[in-house]
Amino acid sequence: MSQTLAQLEAKVLPAGIRSRIVADVNGLQMRVLEAGSESNPCVLLLHGFPELAFSWRKIMLPLAEAGFHVVAPDQRGYGMTTGYDNRYHGDVASYRMLNLARDALGLVYALGRDHVHAVVGHDFGSPVAATCAVVRPDVFRAVALMSAPFAGMPALRPQGAAQTRVIDHDALAGLSRPRKHYQWYYSEPQANRDMLDCAQGLHNFLRAYYHNKSADWQQNKPFALADWSAQSLAQLPTYYVMDADTGMAETVAPFMPAAEAIARCHWLSDEELGVYSQAFSQTGFQGGLNWYRCATSADYTAEMQLFADVPIRVPAVFIAGASDWGIYQKPGEFERMQDHACTDMRHIGIIDGAGHWVQQEQPAAVVEMLLGKLL
């Protein structure tokens, strides 16, 4: 990546956070941010979409000061990491969940370690962290899942009607106000260009997107949905269940905050937002979107059934913002995570004053929960 992005990021990163490239990580040259002594126990932080290692900047130093070596990579398809194929018709399979977990394992070994004290995943990083904990509990010895509940590995046996977790896309499209699910939109070929070349410009698109999913958008008042029916799913905000004839940039455009609100945004200044907009202007979104393509295709999820019925047995916590619809976007999975998917769930932490971007919106509360309940 160009020096422009590195210089822009360096201007707003807290002093004490270091950047380097870790070579030969499952075919990647993986860029990481880190803080704290390398002789300390390691905590690995995995970001989601559309984010970067930079998303952890507000909690890295407090964790380091508590005695940890804190490492946050730009994951496959993102930021200043290189070596991945981010074409729509490229090596999509490299973005399947087990390979993303292999990326994390490769990074641990490349750091000269045989385990980490904990792996922490936010948004799409949450299922990666969960998969790490299921597949290699000897390496990933504790796990924090943030904003995206983990309901368990894909079932090998057919599920009963009461347990079925399937979106009826025809029913969504057939509603009086036709709708579509965002993950399937993200799997379509036009999604990348829709967001990169949107009418409002990339920077403003990201501002509206982050605002719309944060506690700053006061209409975010999540509740548990009754079931997976189209009528229930249509109660989700449009950034999850979109109008059928709109792209994501059009969906969030009406929620662009005013200049005064942007100036007051304590958790994401315009200078900080510039790191994201500069990064995605250079890489595009397709690498991150390929994660969704694997998640929505049985071609890439079938191998996960090898671990059907295997729960997370290492100590676990779940952390999310009280204004985060991500807790409930998949009906029943928040409850299933607690009842079946994690056998040693230490804490469920729902943080006031935060939406989906909890570690950026309320970093002190996240640090307190991680240190007090898991680390």
C-alpha positions in Angstrom: 0.0 0.0 0.0 1.1 3.6 -0.6 2.8 5.6 2.1 -0.2 8.0 2.0 -2.4 5.5 3.9 0.4 4.7 6.4 1.1 8.3 7.0 -2.6 9.2 7.4 -3.0 6.4 9.9 0.2 7.3 11.8 -1.3 10.8 12.4 -4.2 9.5 14.3 -2.9 6.3 15.9 -2.2 6.7 19.7 1.5 6.9 20.5 2.8 3.5 21.5 1.0 1.5 18.8 3.5 0.0 16.3 3.0 -1.2 12.8 4.8 -4.0 10.9 4.5 -6.6 8.2 4.6 -10.3 9.2 5.8 -12.3 6.3 4.5 -15.7 5.0 1.3 -16.1 6.9 -0.7 -18.6 4.9 0.4 -17.0 1.7 -0.1 -13.4 3.0 2.2 -10.6 3.9 0.1 -9.7 6.9 0.2 -6.2 8.3 -0.3 -5.9 12.0 -0.7 -3.2 14.6 0.7 -4.1 18.0 1.2 -2.7 21.5 3.0 -4.0 24.6 6.0 -6.1 25.2 6.4 -9.2 23.0 7.4 -11.1 26.1 3.9 -10.7 27.6 1.0 -13.1 27.0 -0.6 -12.3 23.6 -4.2 -11.2 22.9 -5.2 -11.4 19.2 -7.8 -8.9 17.9 -9.8 -9.8 14.7 -11.8 -7.0 13.0 -14.9 -7.2 10.9 -16.5 -5.5 7.9 -15.9 -2.8 6.7 -13.1 -2.3 9.2 -9.4 -2.7 9.7 -6.8 -3.4 12.4 -7.2 0.3 13.0 -10.6 -0.4 14.5 -8.9 -1.6 17.7 -6.8 1.5 18.2 -8.8 2.7 21.3 -8.4 -0.5 23.3 -4.9 -1.7 22.4 -2.9 0.5 24.8 -5.1 -0.2 27.8 -4.8 -3.9 27.3 -1.0 -3.5 26.8 -0.7 -1.5 30.0 -2.5 -4.4 31.8 0.3 -6.7 30.8 -0.5 -8.1 27.3 1.2 -8.1 23.9 -1.8 -7.0 21.8 -1.8 -7.8 18.1 -4.4 -6.7 15.5 -4.0 -7.7 11.9 -5.5 -6.3 8.7 -7.2 -9.6 7.8 -7.3 -11.3 4.4 -8.8 -8.8 1.8 -8.2 -5.7 3.9 -5.9 -2.7 4.5 -2.2 -3.0 4.1 -2.1 -6.8 4.1 -1.1 -8.2 0.7 -1.0 -11.5 -1.1 -4.7 -12.2 -1.4 -6.9 -12.4 -4.5 -9.6 -9.8 -4.3 -11.3 -10.4 -7.6 -14.9 -11.4 -7.8 -14.1 -14.3 -10.1 -10.8 -15.1 -8.3 -9.9 -17.5 -5.5 -13.1 -17.0 -3.5 -12.5 -20.3 -1.6 -9.5 -18.7 0.1 -12.0 -16.6 2.1 -13.9 -19.6 3.6 -14.1 -19.7 7.3 -11.6 -22.5 8.0 -9.0 -20.7 5.9 -9.6 -17.4 7.7 -9.0 -19.3 11.0 -5.9 -20.8 9.4 -4.7 -17.2 8.7 -5.0 -16.5 12.4 -3.2 -19.7 13.4 -0.4 -18.9 10.9 0.0 -15.4 12.4 0.3 -16.9 15.9 3.1 -19.2 14.7 4.7 -16.5 12.7 4.9 -14.4 15.9 7.0 -17.2 17.4 4.2 -18.4 19.7 2.4 -21.8 20.2 -0.7 -20.2 21.7 -2.4 -16.9 22.6 -4.0 -16.0 25.9 -7.2 -15.0 24.1 -8.6 -14.3 20.6 -11.1 -11.4 20.3 -13.3 -11.1 17.3 -15.8 -8.3 16.3 -18.5 -8.4 13.7 -17.3 -10.9 11.0 -14.2 -11.4 13.1 -16.4 -13.0 15.8 -17.2 -16.2 13.8 -13.5 -16.3 12.9 -12.5 -16.1 16.5 -15.2 -18.7 17.4 -13.9 -21.1 14.7 -10.4 -20.7 16.1 -11.6 -21.6 19.5 -13.5 -24.6 18.3 -10.9 -26.0 16.0 -7.7 -25.2 18.0 -8.5 -24.7 21.7 -4.9 -25.6 22.5 -3.8 -22.4 20.7 -6.7 -20.1 21.3 -7.2 -20.5 25.0 -10.0 -18.0 25.6 -12.4 -16.1 23.3 -14.3 -12.9 23.3 -17.1 -12.7 20.7 -18.3 -9.1 20.0 -21.5 -7.9 18.3 -22.1 -11.2 16.4 -23.3 -14.2 18.5 -22.0 -17.6 17.6 -24.7 -20.3 17.5 -22.5 -23.2 16.8 -20.9 -24.9 13.8 -23.2 -26.0 10.9 -25.4 -29.0 11.7 -24.6 -32.3 10.0 -28.1 -33.7 10.5 -31.3 -32.0 9.2 -32.7 -29.6 11.8 -36.3 -29.6 12.9 -38.7 -26.9 11.8 -38.4 -25.1 15.1 -34.6 -24.9 14.8 -34.4 -24.0 11.1 -32.3 -21.0 10.4 -33.0 -20.3 6.7 -33.9 -17.0 5.0 -36.8 -17.3 2.6 -35.6 -14.9 -0.1 -38.7 -15.3 -2.2 -40.9 -14.4 0.8 -38.8 -11.3 1.4 -39.1 -10.3 -2.2 -42.8 -10.9 -2.1 -43.6 -8.6 0.8 -45.8 -5.6 0.0 -42.6 -3.6 0.4 -40.1 -6.0 -1.4 -36.9 -6.6 0.6 -33.6 -8.4 0.3 -31.0 -9.5 2.9 -27.8 -7.5 3.0 -25.5 -10.6 3.1 -26.9 -11.8 -0.2 -26.6 -8.3 -1.7 -23.0 -8.3 -0.5 -22.5 -11.6 -2.4 -23.6 -10.0 -5.7 -21.0 -8.8 -8.3 -22.2 -5.2 -8.3 -21.9 -4.5 -4.6 -18.3 -3.5 -4.7 -18.7 -0.9 -7.4 -22.0 0.3 -5.9 -20.2 1.3 -2.8 -16.9 2.5 -4.3 -18.6 4.6 -7.0 -21.6 5.8 -5.1 -23.2 9.2 -5.7 -22.3 10.6 -2.3 -18.7 9.6 -2.5 -16.9 6.9 -0.6 -16.0 9.0 2.5 -19.6 10.1 3.0 -20.9 6.6 2.4 -18.8 5.2 5.2 -19.7 8.1 7.5 -23.4 7.3 6.9 -22.9 3.6 7.3 -21.0 3.8 10.5 -23.5 6.4 11.9 -26.5 4.3 10.9 -25.3 1.3 12.9 -24.1 3.2 15.9 -25.8 4.4 19.1 -25.7 7.9 17.5 -28.7 6.9 15.3 -31.3 6.9 18.0 -33.7 4.7 16.1 -31.5 1.7 16.9 -33.6 0.0 19.6 -33.1 -3.7 19.1 -35.3 -6.5 20.3 -35.5 -10.3 19.8 -37.3 -11.3 16.7 -39.9 -14.1 16.9 -38.7 -16.3 14.1 -37.0 -16.4 10.6 -40.2 -15.4 8.7 -40.0 -12.7 6.2 -42.4 -10.6 8.3 -40.1 -10.9 11.3 -36.9 -10.2 9.4 -38.4 -7.1 7.8 -38.5 -5.5 11.2 -34.7 -5.2 11.1 -33.2 -1.8 10.0 -32.7 -1.4 6.3 -28.9 -1.8 6.7 -29.7 -5.5 7.4 -32.9 -6.1 5.4 -32.7 -3.7 2.4 -35.3 -2.5 0.0 -35.1 -4.8 -3.0 -34.3 -2.1 -5.5 -31.5 -0.3 -3.6 -27.8 -0.8 -2.9 -26.1 -0.2 0.4 -24.9 3.2 -0.4 -28.4 4.3 -1.3 -29.8 2.6 1.8 -27.7 4.6 4.3 -27.6 7.9 2.4 -30.7 9.3 4.1 -29.0 8.8 7.5 -25.9 10.9 6.7 -25.4 13.0 9.9 -25.2 16.8 9.8 -21.8 18.6 10.0 -22.5 19.5 13.6 -23.1 15.8 14.6 -19.9 14.8 12.8 -17.9 17.4 14.7 -19.4 16.0 17.9 -18.6 12.4 17.1 -16.1 11.5 19.8 -15.6 7.9 18.7 -14.9 8.5 15.0 -13.4 11.9 14.0 -13.4 12.8 10.3 -9.6 12.4 10.4 -10.0 8.8 11.7 -12.7 8.1 9.1 -10.2 9.2 6.5 -8.1 6.2 7.3 -11.0 3.9 6.4 -12.0 5.8 3.2 -8.4 5.9 2.0 -7.9 2.2 2.7 -11.0 1.1 0.9 -10.4 3.5 -2.0 -7.1 1.6 -2.6 -8.3 -2.0 -2.0 -11.9 -1.8 -2.8 -14.4 -3.8 -0.8 -14.3 -7.1 -2.8 -11.9 -8.9 -0.5 -14.2 -8.3 2.5 -17.3 -9.1 0.4 -15.8 -12.5 -0.6 -16.2 -13.4 3.1 -19.9 -13.0 2.7 -19.9 -15.0 -0.6 -18.4 -18.0 1.3 -20.8 -17.6 4.2 -23.8 -17.6 2.0 -22.8 -20.6 -0.2 -23.1 -24.2 0.9 -20.1 -24.9 -1.4 -17.9 -23.2 1.2 -19.6 -24.1 4.4 -20.0 -27.9 4.1 -16.5 -28.6 5.4 -17.4 -26.8 8.6 -19.8 -29.7 9.3 -16.7 -31.7 10.2 -17.1 -29.9 13.6 -20.8 -30.2 13.9 -21.9 -30.5 17.6 -18.4 -29.4 18.8 -18.9 -26.4 21.1 -16.6 -23.7 22.3 -15.1 -25.2 25.5 -12.5 -22.5 26.3 -13.6 -19.6 28.5 -15.8 -17.2 26.5 -17.5 -13.8 26.9 -19.9 -12.0 24.6 -19.8 -8.2 24.4 -22.1 -5.9 22.4 -23.6 -2.4 22.4 -27.1 -2.0 23.8 -28.1 -0.3 20.5 -26.6 -3.1 18.3 -29.1 -5.0 16.2 -26.4 -7.5 15.5 -27.3 -9.3 18.7 -30.7 -10.2 17.2 -30.2 -10.1 13.4 -30.3 -14.0 13.4 -33.4 -15.0 15.5 -32.5 -17.4 18.3 -28.8 -17.4 17.8 -28.0 -15.1 20.8 -29.9 -17.6 23.0 -28.4 -20.7 21.3 -24.9 -19.3 21.9 -25.5 -19.3 25.6 -27.4 -22.6 25.8 -25.4 -24.8 23.4 -22.5 -23.2 21.6 -20.4 -22.2 24.5 -19.9 -24.5 27.5 -17.9 -22.0 29.6 -19.6 -18.6 29.0 -18.2 -16.3 31.6 -20.1 -13.1 30.9 -22.7 -11.5 28.6 -21.9 -7.8 28.5 -24.3 -5.4 26.9 -22.9 -1.8 27.0 -25.0 1.3 27.1 -24.2 4.1 24.8 -22.8 1.8 22.0 -24.2 0.4 18.8 -22.4 -2.0 16.5 -18.9 -0.4 16.7 -18.7 -1.1 20.4 -14.9 -1.1 20.8 -14.8 2.3 19.1 -17.9 3.8 20.7 -17.3 2.7 24.3 -13.7 1.5 24.5 -13.2 1.9 28.3 -16.2 -0.3 29.0 -15.0 -3.0 26.6 -11.5 -3.0 28.2 -13.1 -3.2 31.7 -15.2 -6.3 30.6 -12.3 -8.0 28.9 -9.9 -7.5 31.8 -12.5 -8.3 34.5 -14.3 -11.2 32.9 -11.8 -13.0 30.6 -8.2 -11.9 30.6 
